[in-house]
């Protein structure tokens, strides 16, 4: 893990040092994360096999994603990942940055603004940069609003920027 926030009691000092995977956060600790940068996930390679499988499942097999020969002569010089595949990979990448007590119930509550400013070229490595914008109380738990940016290695523009809402409930 590249960079993750310390537990909430330490996060209040804005120190970003310890990986969360070593110590999952409790619901109470989540309450102290609002306004804090949580860190970056590890880099993840985007493969043609992933893109092909996603295209098959979603029935979006446009040539720019799955036809390597044709895409080599297209606007990006190679195939690109589907925007929704990039968005969907946030779940994997987020779990490397924000680890919550495994006995908690975690609900994906939805998304706010989502944009895809730049494509992810197949063969690129991507990672998530995560900031907790706010934590609000909901009946039986907390709602966490995360600002997540997916960046492809070596690029200037982000590949995906999204507001992500999760609800966490104690077991």
Backbone bond lengths (Angstrom), bond angles and torsions (degrees), N, CA, C in turn:
res aa  C-N    CA-C-N  psi(-1)  N-CA   C-N-CA  omega(-1)  CA-C   N-CA-C  phi
1 X - - - 1.445 - - 1.511 107.80 -
2 X 1.320 115.51 134.11 1.444 120.76 -173.92 1.507 113.75 -74.77
3 X 1.312 116.66 -50.85 1.448 120.24 -167.68 1.513 107.43 -162.70
4 X 1.290 119.81 118.82 1.457 119.77 179.14 1.512 109.95 -138.76
5 X 1.309 115.20 161.25 1.457 121.12 -177.49 1.517 110.34 -74.84
6 X 1.304 115.68 154.67 1.452 120.99 174.03 1.515 108.09 -79.93
7 X 1.326 118.16 167.09 1.452 119.02 175.98 1.525 111.10 -54.76
8 X 1.332 116.08 156.68 1.463 121.70 -171.22 1.519 113.44 -53.96
9 X 1.327 118.94 -37.62 1.453 119.12 -178.49 1.524 111.52 -65.33
10 X 1.322 117.54 -27.08 1.458 121.01 175.03 1.513 111.46 -90.67
11 X 1.350 117.09 -27.17 1.458 121.01 -178.08 1.518 111.52 -62.20
12 X 1.315 116.87 -27.31 1.454 119.94 -179.48 1.526 111.53 -59.98
13 X 1.315 117.37 -22.07 1.465 120.53 178.28 1.526 111.52 -90.09
14 X 1.340 117.13 3.01 1.466 124.15 -179.50 1.522 113.15 65.43
15 X 1.299 117.84 22.41 1.450 121.85 176.70 1.514 108.96 -85.84
16 X 1.320 117.04 126.59 1.458 121.04 178.39 1.517 107.12 -116.95
17 X 1.344 115.65 97.60 1.455 117.90 -175.29 1.524 114.86 -135.93
18 X 1.307 118.77 -44.52 1.458 120.60 -170.81 1.519 112.30 -95.84
19 X 1.335 118.27 138.13 1.465 119.72 176.20 1.517 110.65 -69.06
20 X 1.321 115.73 140.70 1.456 120.51 179.56 1.517 112.43 -69.56
21 X 1.307 117.65 -29.66 1.457 120.34 -175.63 1.520 110.98 -55.99
22 X 1.326 117.56 -28.56 1.452 121.15 179.91 1.527 111.07 -71.66
23 X 1.324 117.74 -28.52 1.455 121.57 -177.09 1.521 109.66 -147.42
24 X 1.337 117.59 93.37 1.463 119.31 178.64 1.527 110.92 -57.63
25 X 1.314 115.55 147.45 1.454 121.30 -179.94 1.525 110.88 -82.92
26 X 1.307 115.41 148.46 1.455 121.31 172.89 1.528 108.34 -88.42
27 X 1.322 115.92 169.75 1.460 120.67 176.14 1.524 109.59 -59.06
28 X 1.328 117.77 -41.92 1.465 120.39 178.96 1.521 111.64 -61.21
29 X 1.310 118.10 -39.49 1.459 120.73 178.88 1.532 112.06 -67.52
30 X 1.321 117.52 -31.76 1.469 120.45 176.99 1.520 111.25 -58.95
31 X 1.321 116.63 -34.48 1.468 121.08 -177.20 1.528 112.55 -57.66
32 X 1.311 118.57 -25.02 1.457 121.83 -177.82 1.520 115.07 -93.42
33 X 1.326 118.47 6.48 1.467 120.74 -173.58 1.528 115.24 -91.08
34 X 1.326 118.37 -11.97 1.460 120.90 -176.85 1.524 111.51 -54.39
35 X 1.330 115.85 131.17 1.462 121.38 178.80 1.513 115.07 84.00
36 X 1.321 118.05 5.54 1.467 121.33 -176.91 1.526 112.77 -107.62
37 X 1.318 115.10 138.69 1.464 121.10 171.22 1.515 106.45 -73.98
38 X 1.335 116.98 127.11 1.463 120.50 -175.49 1.520 113.10 -94.55
39 X 1.331 117.52 -21.61 1.451 119.46 176.68 1.514 113.56 126.50
40 X 1.324 114.05 -166.20 1.458 123.27 -177.91 1.528 109.59 -120.65
41 X 1.314 115.36 146.16 1.461 120.14 172.65 1.523 108.71 -78.02
42 X 1.316 114.80 175.13 1.461 120.23 169.65 1.528 108.25 -70.16
43 X 1.309 115.41 163.80 1.469 120.70 173.67 1.521 108.75 -75.11
44 X 1.337 116.21 143.11 1.455 121.83 -179.65 1.527 108.72 -130.40
45 X 1.315 116.71 127.34 1.457 122.33 179.16 1.524 110.69 -76.27
46 X 1.331 117.01 130.62 1.464 122.62 176.04 1.525 107.32 -96.82
47 X 1.329 116.26 118.61 1.457 120.94 -174.08 1.532 111.59 -105.73
48 X 1.319 115.34 159.75 1.461 120.60 176.22 1.526 110.27 -63.41
49 X 1.334 116.66 -34.35 1.456 120.32 179.20 1.528 110.94 -62.00
50 X 1.343 117.62 -41.91 1.462 121.12 177.04 1.530 110.80 -62.61
51 X 1.318 116.15 -45.47 1.464 121.43 -178.96 1.529 110.21 -63.04
52 X 1.332 117.37 -44.65 1.465 121.08 178.73 1.533 111.22 -61.57
53 X 1.333 116.55 -43.93 1.466 120.39 -179.48 1.526 110.61 -64.44
54 X 1.312 117.17 -42.75 1.461 121.20 178.14 1.530 110.05 -62.45
55 X 1.325 116.29 -44.25 1.461 120.43 178.50 1.514 112.26 -60.43
56 X 1.328 116.86 -40.37 1.458 120.73 179.66 1.530 111.30 -66.63
57 X 1.320 116.53 -44.53 1.466 120.66 -178.41 1.527 111.11 -66.14
58 X 1.315 117.92 -40.39 1.464 121.56 -176.74 1.521 113.21 -91.93
59 X 1.326 116.17 -3.85 1.469 123.24 -176.59 1.527 111.98 58.54
60 X 1.332 115.04 33.15 1.466 121.93 173.94 1.525 106.83 -113.28
61 X 1.317 115.19 82.78 1.456 120.63 -177.42 1.527 111.22 -108.85
62 X 1.339 114.65 41.09 1.460 120.29 176.90 1.529 109.21 -57.48
63 X 1.322 117.22 143.42 1.456 122.51 -174.65 1.526 113.15 -56.14
64 X 1.306 118.06 -31.66 1.466 120.28 -177.53 1.533 112.11 -64.03
65 X 1.353 114.99 -18.93 1.464 120.70 179.23 1.527 112.70 -99.87
66 X 1.320 117.91 -38.35 1.466 119.42 -167.42 1.531 115.88 -118.38
67 X 1.313 118.45 -13.43 1.470 120.80 -178.05 1.530 109.15 -101.47
68 X 1.325 116.06 92.75 1.472 120.60 -174.04 1.530 112.47 -63.05
69 X 1.315 117.51 -35.73 1.475 119.93 179.76 1.525 111.03 -67.05
70 X 1.308 116.61 -50.11 1.469 119.67 -179.45 1.534 111.11 -66.58
71 X 1.329 116.96 -41.28 1.464 120.62 -179.07 1.525 112.23 -64.36
72 X 1.329 117.45 -27.32 1.468 120.69 177.83 1.526 110.84 -60.58
73 X 1.321 117.56 -24.26 1.466 122.48 179.50 1.530 111.48 -105.55
74 X 1.328 116.71 6.14 1.464 121.90 -178.27 1.522 112.19 -89.05
75 X 1.324 116.11 -168.95 1.463 121.36 -172.88 1.529 115.26 -65.18
76 X 1.334 118.43 -22.18 1.468 120.64 -176.77 1.525 113.02 -110.53
77 X 1.322 117.41 -5.13 1.457 121.36 178.41 1.507 114.41 76.54
78 X 1.317 116.96 3.23 1.458 122.89 178.99 1.518 107.97 -166.63
79 X 1.327 116.83 175.04 1.458 120.22 175.03 1.532 109.16 -73.86
80 X 1.331 113.99 156.35 1.459 119.83 178.03 1.523 109.65 -125.57
81 X 1.329 115.60 153.53 1.460 121.13 176.36 1.521 109.69 -71.34
82 X 1.305 116.28 148.55 1.459 121.87 172.71 1.537 107.71 -62.98
83 X 1.314 116.87 143.97 1.462 119.82 175.57 1.514 111.61 -58.13
84 X 1.347 116.20 -41.62 1.460 118.91 -178.82 1.530 112.60 -71.32
85 X 1.310 118.23 -24.51 1.463 120.16 172.18 1.526 108.97 -67.16
86 X 1.314 116.38 -45.23 1.464 120.78 177.80 1.529 109.70 -58.96
87 X 1.313 116.73 -46.34 1.464 121.17 178.16 1.527 110.58 -60.96
88 X 1.318 116.68 -43.81 1.457 120.95 -179.10 1.516 113.73 -64.84
89 X 1.319 116.93 -27.29 1.464 120.09 179.44 1.521 112.08 -73.08
90 X 1.345 116.67 -9.07 1.469 119.60 177.56 1.516 111.62 -57.68
91 X 1.324 117.27 -35.99 1.466 119.83 -178.88 1.518 110.51 -57.68
92 X 1.313 117.15 -50.36 1.463 121.40 178.89 1.523 110.92 -60.93
93 X 1.321 116.36 -46.45 1.460 120.69 -176.36 1.529 111.54 -68.64
94 X 1.327 117.76 -37.72 1.466 121.00 179.30 1.522 112.15 -64.18
95 X 1.336 116.69 -35.24 1.467 118.71 -179.09 1.517 112.46 -68.21
96 X 1.313 117.23 -12.79 1.465 120.34 175.01 1.522 111.51 -86.87
97 X 1.319 117.12 -13.41 1.456 121.62 -177.31 1.519 111.80 -108.40
98 X 1.307 116.62 -42.48 1.463 121.55 -176.55 1.521 108.77 -122.49
99 X 1.314 115.29 107.04 1.464 121.39 179.45 1.521 107.36 -110.57
100 X 1.323 115.49 125.58 1.458 121.42 -177.43 1.523 108.10 -116.07
101 X 1.323 115.50 148.98 1.459 123.22 179.00 1.529 110.25 -36.07
102 X 1.342 116.69 121.12 1.461 119.87 -175.45 1.533 114.09 -62.38
103 X 1.326 118.45 -15.23 1.464 119.32 177.81 1.530 111.53 -84.06
104 X 1.330 117.54 -8.48 1.464 120.92 178.36 1.521 110.28 -73.22
105 X 1.321 115.46 153.36 1.458 121.51 171.68 1.516 106.95 -94.39
106 X 1.330 116.15 127.46 1.456 121.46 -177.05 1.526 108.25 -116.62
107 X 1.320 115.73 124.66 1.463 121.72 -179.02 1.526 108.84 -117.45
108 X 1.324 116.47 125.68 1.463 121.58 171.52 1.526 104.92 -74.33
109 X 1.340 117.57 109.15 1.451 121.41 -173.72 1.526 112.32 -91.78
110 X 1.321 117.44 -12.10 1.454 118.91 175.19 1.511 113.53 136.75
111 X 1.311 114.00 -170.60 1.458 122.27 -176.48 1.514 109.85 -129.04
112 X 1.333 114.81 149.83 1.455 120.70 169.02 1.508 107.19 -98.27
113 X 1.276 116.34 -136.46 1.457 121.81 -178.55 1.534 109.99 -60.53
114 X 1.340 116.20 128.72 1.462 122.56 176.63 1.523 108.04 -127.13
115 X 1.327 116.08 131.35 1.463 121.04 178.30 1.523 109.01 -136.75
116 X 1.347 115.02 152.88 1.459 122.34 177.84 1.536 108.15 -123.32
117 X 1.342 118.19 77.72 1.466 121.39 -174.61 1.525 115.29 -64.90
118 X 1.320 118.30 -27.69 1.468 121.08 -177.66 1.525 109.20 -147.21
119 X 1.330 117.49 147.95 1.466 120.14 -179.36 1.527 111.89 -73.94
120 X 1.334 114.06 158.28 1.462 121.23 169.79 1.523 106.36 -101.47
121 X 1.314 116.67 113.71 1.458 120.76 177.66 1.519 109.06 -73.82
122 X 1.322 116.58 138.34 1.458 119.28 176.27 1.530 107.67 -60.87
123 X 1.316 115.65 135.14 1.460 121.99 -175.94 1.522 112.83 97.88
124 X 1.335 116.63 -7.85 1.468 120.85 177.78 1.524 109.66 -81.53
125 X 1.310 114.71 158.56 1.455 120.64 172.47 1.529 107.53 -105.30
126 X 1.338 115.61 137.16 1.458 120.99 179.57 1.521 109.88 -122.29
127 X 1.330 115.12 157.43 1.454 120.33 172.59 1.521 108.68 -147.48
128 X 1.323 115.59 162.67 1.461 122.09 179.29 1.520 109.70 -103.99
129 X 1.313 114.98 139.70 1.466 123.53 171.16 1.524 105.09 -112.61
130 X 1.326 117.46 122.70 1.458 121.12 -168.66 1.523 111.30 -124.36
131 X 1.333 115.03 130.14 1.460 122.32 173.26 1.521 107.69 -126.01
132 X 1.321 116.30 136.98 1.458 121.08 175.01 1.531 107.15 -88.83
133 X 1.311 116.80 108.90 1.462 119.90 -179.11 1.525 111.23 -72.96
134 X 1.357 115.86 -47.57 1.466 117.89 -179.34 1.515 111.03 -158.40
135 X 1.304 114.14 156.83 1.454 122.70 175.58 1.522 106.34 -126.56
136 X 1.322 116.40 126.35 1.456 120.84 178.63 1.517 109.89 -124.62
137 X 1.304 114.95 151.28 1.461 121.05 178.76 1.525 109.88 -76.30
138 X 1.308 116.25 136.62 1.459 123.04 169.92 1.524 106.59 -129.13
139 X 1.299 117.03 161.40 1.457 119.85 -177.79 1.529 110.57 -56.47
140 X 1.307 116.46 116.28 1.460 122.46 177.30 1.516 115.72 84.88
141 X 1.345 118.23 2.89 1.460 118.69 -179.55 1.514 112.52 -177.02
142 X 1.330 114.94 -150.02 1.463 120.69 179.92 1.524 109.88 -134.30
143 X 1.326 114.61 151.55 1.463 121.68 172.33 1.516 107.19 -108.54
144 X 1.323 116.16 131.02 1.464 122.06 -177.20 1.528 108.40 -116.12
145 X 1.330 115.38 123.88 1.461 121.71 176.25 1.525 107.95 -100.80
146 X 1.323 115.51 116.38 1.456 122.09 -178.69 1.517 110.71 -108.87
147 X 1.316 116.60 138.96 1.461 122.25 168.77 1.515 106.02 -98.51
148 X 1.328 116.24 117.01 1.465 121.24 -175.50 1.522 109.28 -120.33
149 X 1.320 114.83 129.23 1.459 121.44 175.86 1.516 108.11 -119.70
150 X 1.336 116.18 125.15 1.458 120.98 174.32 1.523 107.22 -97.36
151 X 1.307 115.35 123.94 1.460 122.32 -178.34 1.523 109.11 -116.73
152 X 1.326 116.57 134.16 1.461 120.55 171.68 1.526 107.59 -89.14
153 X 1.298 115.54 137.00 1.463 121.56 -177.70 1.530 111.10 -56.93
154 X 1.325 115.71 132.24 1.457 121.22 175.81 1.516 115.08 81.42
155 X 1.331 117.70 9.40 1.459 120.37 179.52 1.528 110.58 -112.03
156 X 1.320 115.42 155.55 1.465 120.39 179.99 1.527 112.86 -87.84
157 X 1.323 116.49 -36.53 1.465 120.60 -176.97 1.517 110.39 -96.97
158 X 1.330 117.52 144.14 1.464 119.21 177.06 1.527 110.79 -67.95
159 X 1.321 115.39 155.24 1.460 121.33 178.01 1.519 112.08 -88.77
160 X 1.303 116.33 -30.03 1.464 121.34 178.99 1.516 108.32 -153.98
161 X 1.320 115.39 137.40 1.464 121.96 175.56 1.518 106.21 -130.43
162 X 1.337 117.29 127.71 1.458 119.78 -176.29 1.518 111.69 -147.27
163 X 1.319 114.10 150.68 1.455 122.50 168.94 1.528 105.47 -97.83
164 X 1.320 116.66 121.09 1.461 121.85 -173.50 1.521 109.36 -118.58
165 X 1.324 116.38 131.05 1.475 121.81 179.52 1.523 110.51 -112.03
166 X 1.322 115.45 127.71 1.448 121.62 172.40 1.512 108.63 -125.52
167 X 1.312 115.01 148.00 1.466 120.59 171.58 1.520 108.17 -115.48
168 X 1.312 114.24 135.88 1.459 121.66 -178.77 1.526 108.16 -120.70
169 X 1.342 114.40 129.09 1.446 121.06 -179.93 1.521 109.45 -123.69
170 X 1.337 115.49 139.65 1.466 120.12 177.68 1.517 109.69 -66.34
171 X 1.316 115.61 149.19 1.472 120.61 -178.57 1.505 111.02 -68.67
